Amino acid sequence: MFTFRQNFKEMKNILLLLLFILLIGCDPKQDEIIETPKGEFNPEAMITIRPANGVALRSQTSGLTALQIVQQTMAITFQSQWFSNNYSEDKRILDRGFNDAQRDYSIPALKMFGSDIITNDGTFMKEFIYGTNLYLITSELDTIAYIPQSVIDSARISIETAFTDSNYVEVYRLFNEAFTFVPIK
């Protein structure tokens, strides 16, 4: 019959042996940090402006649907203290127009050029992403939808962080998912 002391010693030896086996069996490459791909700069990237959650896409009894907003929007207007990446105390009213190629009726969504945030030479452009009072307007200059300020502020922080890290996979994911509009009418 074994005593407590003998049992304890044998258990201790068994545990040490198991620990030794585990350490030997470890792959040293498992401790390496696996980096995810960051992608490459794409001057052809587009920014998608989608309807916010809850906005009726195709049929609704009152007000405009997301599809109607995409069909009727001529431009987005906004105010910005940034113009050509130069800061000014005074805000300017700026706009960007939409042509037929910048409308995606299947989502439905509007498309802006990625160069409104990252220029074709890879410079971070602050005009739009630091904008306020972002409104979608018709050719009659009626305001039919807007991008909430909280949406643009959140997108700015996330996109600027990803851009600073040269993480273009994340930048372009955000270009596709971060911007949403809400109908006015």
C-alpha positions as CSV (number, residue, x, y, z in Angstrom):
1,M,0.0,0.0,0.0
2,F,1.2,3.5,-0.9
3,T,1.5,6.3,1.4
4,F,0.2,9.8,0.7
5,R,3.8,11.0,0.2
6,Q,4.6,8.3,-2.3
7,N,1.3,9.0,-4.2
8,F,2.1,12.7,-4.3
9,K,5.6,12.1,-5.6
10,E,4.3,9.8,-8.3
11,M,1.6,12.3,-9.3
12,K,4.2,15.1,-9.4
13,N,6.5,13.0,-11.7
14,I,3.6,12.1,-14.0
15,L,2.5,15.8,-14.2
16,L,6.1,16.9,-15.0
17,L,6.4,14.2,-17.6
18,L,3.1,15.3,-19.3
19,L,4.3,19.0,-19.2
20,F,7.6,18.0,-20.8
21,I,5.7,16.1,-23.5
22,L,3.4,19.0,-24.2
23,L,6.3,21.4,-24.4
24,I,8.2,19.2,-26.8
25,G,5.1,18.8,-28.9
26,C,4.5,22.5,-29.3
27,D,5.1,24.0,-32.7
28,P,7.2,27.1,-32.3
29,K,5.5,28.6,-35.4
30,Q,2.2,28.7,-33.5
31,D,3.5,31.5,-31.3
32,E,4.1,33.7,-34.3
33,I,1.6,36.4,-35.0
34,I,-0.4,35.6,-38.2
35,E,-0.8,38.8,-40.1
36,T,-3.9,39.3,-42.2
37,P,-3.4,40.7,-45.7
38,K,-3.8,44.5,-45.8
39,G,-4.5,44.7,-49.5
40,E,-3.2,47.3,-52.0
41,F,-4.2,50.8,-52.9
42,N,-6.9,50.9,-55.6
43,P,-7.5,54.2,-57.3
44,E,-10.6,52.8,-58.9
45,A,-12.4,52.1,-55.6
46,M,-15.9,53.4,-55.1
47,I,-17.8,54.5,-52.0
48,T,-21.3,53.0,-51.6
49,I,-24.0,55.1,-49.9
50,R,-26.8,52.6,-48.9
51,P,-30.1,53.1,-47.2
52,A,-30.0,52.9,-43.4
53,N,-31.5,49.9,-41.7
54,G,-35.3,50.2,-41.7
55,V,-35.5,52.3,-44.8
56,A,-38.0,50.8,-47.2
57,L,-36.2,49.6,-50.3
58,R,-38.9,49.3,-52.9
59,S,-42.4,49.9,-51.7
60,Q,-43.9,52.1,-49.1
61,T,-47.2,53.8,-48.5
62,S,-45.8,57.3,-47.8
63,G,-42.5,59.1,-48.4
64,L,-39.8,58.1,-50.7
65,T,-38.3,54.6,-50.9
66,A,-34.6,53.9,-51.1
67,L,-34.9,53.1,-54.8
68,Q,-36.7,56.4,-55.5
69,I,-34.0,58.3,-53.6
70,V,-31.3,56.6,-55.7
71,Q,-33.3,57.4,-58.9
72,Q,-34.0,61.0,-58.0
73,T,-30.7,62.1,-56.4
74,M,-28.7,64.5,-58.5
75,A,-26.0,65.4,-56.0
76,I,-24.8,65.3,-52.4
77,T,-24.2,68.7,-50.8
78,F,-22.3,69.2,-47.6
79,Q,-20.4,71.8,-45.6
80,S,-16.7,71.5,-44.9
81,Q,-13.9,73.5,-43.3
82,W,-11.5,71.5,-45.6
83,F,-10.9,72.4,-49.2
84,S,-8.1,70.8,-51.2
85,N,-6.8,69.5,-47.8
86,N,-6.4,73.1,-46.5
87,Y,-8.3,73.9,-43.3
88,S,-10.3,77.1,-43.1
89,E,-12.2,78.7,-40.1
90,D,-15.1,79.3,-42.5
91,K,-17.2,76.4,-43.8
92,R,-17.8,76.1,-47.5
93,I,-20.8,74.4,-49.2
94,L,-19.5,71.7,-51.5
95,D,-21.2,69.1,-53.6
96,R,-20.6,66.0,-55.7
97,G,-22.9,65.0,-58.6
98,F,-24.1,61.5,-59.5
99,N,-24.4,60.2,-63.0
100,D,-26.2,57.0,-64.1
101,A,-23.1,54.9,-63.7
102,Q,-23.0,55.9,-60.0
103,R,-26.4,54.4,-59.3
104,D,-26.8,50.8,-58.2
105,Y,-30.5,50.0,-58.5
106,S,-30.1,46.4,-57.3
107,I,-29.0,47.4,-53.8
108,P,-30.3,50.3,-54.2
109,A,-27.3,52.6,-53.5
110,L,-25.4,55.6,-54.8
111,K,-21.7,55.4,-55.6
112,M,-19.1,58.1,-55.0
113,F,-15.6,58.0,-56.3
114,G,-13.1,56.7,-53.7
115,S,-10.9,59.6,-54.7
116,D,-13.2,61.8,-52.6
117,I,-11.5,60.2,-49.6
118,I,-8.2,58.8,-51.0
119,T,-6.9,60.6,-54.0
120,N,-5.5,58.8,-57.1
121,D,-2.0,59.5,-55.8
122,G,-2.8,57.9,-52.4
123,T,-3.3,61.1,-50.3
124,F,-6.0,61.1,-47.6
125,M,-8.5,63.8,-48.6
126,K,-10.5,65.5,-45.8
127,E,-13.1,67.5,-47.7
128,F,-15.9,65.0,-47.8
129,I,-15.0,62.8,-44.8
130,Y,-14.8,65.8,-42.5
131,G,-18.0,67.2,-43.9
132,T,-21.2,68.1,-42.0
133,N,-24.8,68.6,-43.1
134,L,-24.7,66.0,-45.8
135,Y,-27.8,66.1,-47.9
136,L,-29.0,64.3,-51.0
137,I,-30.8,66.6,-53.4
138,T,-32.8,66.4,-56.6
139,S,-32.3,68.3,-59.8
140,E,-35.0,70.7,-58.5
141,L,-32.7,71.2,-55.4
142,D,-35.2,69.5,-53.1
143,T,-33.6,67.7,-50.2
144,I,-34.8,64.1,-50.1
145,A,-32.4,62.3,-47.8
146,Y,-29.3,62.9,-45.6
147,I,-26.4,61.1,-44.1
148,P,-26.6,61.3,-40.3
149,Q,-23.6,63.1,-38.8
150,S,-23.0,60.1,-36.5
151,V,-22.5,58.0,-39.6
152,I,-19.9,60.3,-41.2
153,D,-18.1,60.8,-37.9
154,S,-17.8,57.0,-37.3
155,A,-16.8,56.3,-40.8
156,R,-14.1,59.0,-40.6
157,I,-12.5,57.6,-37.5
158,S,-12.5,54.0,-38.9
159,I,-11.4,54.9,-42.4
160,E,-8.6,57.2,-41.2
161,T,-7.4,54.6,-38.8
162,A,-7.3,51.9,-41.5
163,F,-5.7,54.2,-44.0
164,T,-2.9,55.2,-41.5
165,D,-2.3,51.5,-41.0
166,S,-2.2,51.0,-44.8
167,N,-5.0,48.4,-44.3
168,Y,-6.7,48.9,-47.7
169,V,-8.8,45.7,-47.2
170,E,-10.5,47.5,-44.2
171,V,-10.6,50.8,-46.0
172,Y,-12.5,49.3,-48.9
173,R,-14.8,47.3,-46.7
174,L,-15.7,50.5,-44.9
175,F,-16.1,52.3,-48.3
176,N,-18.7,49.6,-49.1
177,E,-20.5,49.4,-45.7
178,A,-20.0,52.5,-43.6
179,F,-22.2,55.1,-45.3
180,T,-25.9,55.1,-45.1
181,F,-28.7,57.6,-45.9
182,V,-32.1,58.3,-44.3
183,P,-35.1,59.8,-46.3
184,I,-36.3,63.3,-45.3
185,K,-39.8,62.9,-46.8
